[in-house]
Amino acid sequence: MEDGLLTTHGKKLLMIGLFLWFVAVMIGGEDDPGLIAQQVDASGNGVASAAPFEPAPQSAMKVTQAPSPASRPSRQDDAALDAWYAASDAGSDWGPAPEPQAPQPVEPRPVDESHLINDTQPPVTAAPEVR
């Protein structure tokens, strides 16, 4: 019984148990508020006694609009892009675009395992040596 759980780890388990009990006492449970909540209630400095939130006045929330950048020409009116897209749809300088093909099934190839022959034999035999 010298190698039991309590003899090897008893002190550690006791310290963990004491720590968990201390946390449970400090935080409390569903019916018992615990020591932390009792201290907050007794001092009156809890969250409930905080000053209510007052929004900033409207004059402080003045929003300024950034200056708009110089207007750029619209890309929708670009004739060069229209010509480029038309050329790519109808084909290009290399000829018409190829039609999409249906995928071809893959045919499996045999795997060459000739290098694995006799690779599991031990380098030293276990047979008795005959002299």
N, C-alpha and C positions, 0 to 999 in steps of 0.2 A: 504494500500500500504506500510505499515511499514515492512511487511515481504517480500518485493520484492527482487529480485535478486540483483539489484543495491544498495539497502540500506544495505543489509547484507554482500555482497561480492564485493561492488564497488571498494574499495581501492585495494583489491587483484587483481581484474580484470584489473584495471588501471596499476598496477605495472607489471603484466604479459605482457600486451600490450606494455608498454615502454621497457621492456627487449627484447621482440621479435623485436621491431623496431630498437633497438640498435644493435642487432645481424645482422639484415638485412643490416644496414648501414655499419657495420664493414666488413662483408663478401662480400657484393655486390651481383649483379645479373649476368645475362648472358651478358648483354651489358655494365654494369658498374662494374669495377673491385673491387670497395669497398675501404675503407680506408686502410686496411691491405695491399692489393696489391699495392696501390699507394705509401705507405711508403717503401715497398720493392723495387719497381722500382726506386724511388727517391734516395734511399741510395746506390743502385748498389750492395748490398750484398745478392742478391737473389740466388736461386739455379742455375740459368743460368750462374752466374759469378764464380762458384766454379771451382777449378782446375780439369782438366780432369783426369780420372782414369788411372793409369799406373800399369800394372801387375808387380808382383815381378819377379826378374830375375830367370832364370832356376836353377842357383846354389843354391838359397835359398829354392827351392821347392824339395829338395832331399828327396826321400822316402826310408825309410829303411824297410826291410821285417823282421817280427818277426821270430825267429827260429821255425821250425816246430816241433811239439811234436813227441815223439818216436812213431814209427809205431806200431799200435795195430793189433792183428789178425783180419782178416775180419770175420764179422758175417755170411757172405754168405757161408763160408766154414766150419761152425760148424756142425759136425755130430750129436751132441746131440740135437740141435734145429731142425734139419731135422727129427730126430726120434720122437721128441715131437709133431711136427706138424702132422706127419703121424699118430701118435697114436690118436691125437685129431680129425683128419678127419675120421678115421675108427672106432672111439669109444675109450673108455678108459678102465681103470681097472674095471669100473662098468658096462661095457657092451657097446653095440653099441649106438651111439647117436640116440635119438628119432627123428622120422620124424616130421616135422612141421605140426601142425593141423590147419584146417580152423577155423576162429573165430566163436564162437557160438553167436547167437543173445541173447540179454538180455531180460528177461521176467520181466515186471514191477510187483512189489508187491504192494498190497494195503497199503495205509498209515493209521495207527491207529490214528484217531483224537478224540478218546473218551475223552481225557483229556481236550478238548476244549469245551465240552458241558456246557452250562450255564456260560461261563466265561465272557460274555459281560453284564451281569446284574449288575446294580449299587449296591453298598453295602447298599445304603439308598434308600428307595422307595419314589416316588414323590406323591403317593396317599394320600388323606387326611386322617388324623388320626381320627378314630371313637372311642368315649368313652362311 
